[in-house]
Amino acid sequence: MANLQIPVPDTFQDEFKAMLTIAAREAIAAAKQQEACYGKEWLKQKEACEWLNISYGTIQLWKSKGLKIATVEGITLISKTEINRFLKENQI
């Protein structure tokens, strides 16, 4: 089988390596953030939205429809167990 070689300038290689490095760092940071949510029972509203991949407005709607939350010293927390209960009760 023939080998196809395409000459690539060193500047392109350096830029490509830099882009890959940035993409890898961003992917690792996102994975760490998601993993932080998976290991705990209680989530802040923003974390719950990220965990469920839903908007803040959806959480507000769910609260008005019976999703129970806890607010302690101004911090609103939602239990994963409560989220699962709410979703099971509202599944069709």
N, C-alpha and C positions, 0 to 999 in steps of 0.2 A: 504494500500500500504506500502511496506517495505521501510525503510530509509537506504540508503547506505552511510556509512561514511568511508572516507579514511583518515588515519592519515597523516598529512603533518607537517614536521619539522618547527619550528618557523623561522629558517633562510630562508627557502623557502618563507614563507609568507612575511617576511620583504623584500626580494629581489623582490618578485612579486609586492608588494605595491610600491616599489621604481620605478620599470619599468612602472607601470601604471601612477605614478605621472609624470615621464618624458614624456611619450607618451601624456598625457593630456596637459602638458605645451606646447609641440611642436604643438599640434593640435590647441590650443588657440592662440599661436603666429602666426601660418599660417592663421587662420581665421581673426585675427586682421589685418594682412598685406593685405589680399584680400579685406577686408571691406574698408581699407584705399583707395584702388583703386576705389571701387564702388561709393564712395561719391564725387568724383571730376571729372570735365569735362576734364581736361588736364592731361596727363600722361607722365612721362619720358619713354624713349624707353623700358627700362627694365620692368617697370610697365605694359606697353602695352603688352609686350610679356607674362608676367604672367597673365594678365587679359584675354588674348585671348588663352593662353596655346599654344603659338607658339615660334619658335626660333628667335634669333636676326637676323639670316640670312634671315628668311621669311620677317621680317619687312623691311630689306634692299631691298629685291626683290620687295616688294609692293611699296616702295618708287620709285624704278626705273620704276614701272608701273603706277605711278600717285597718290600714297598716298601722300597727302600734309602734311608737317610738319612745325613746327615753331622752329626757333633757335634764342634764345635770350641770349646774353652774353655767348655763348658756350654751353648752355643747350638746348638740343633738346626735344621738347614737341610735343605730338600728341593728337589731340582732339578726344574724343570718337565719337562725331558727324561726324567727318571726316572719322574715321575708318568705321562707319556704312554706310556712303555714298559710300565709296570705295567698301565695301563688296556688297552692293546692286547693284552697277554698274557692278560688276564682277560675279554676280551669274548667274548660267545657268538655 
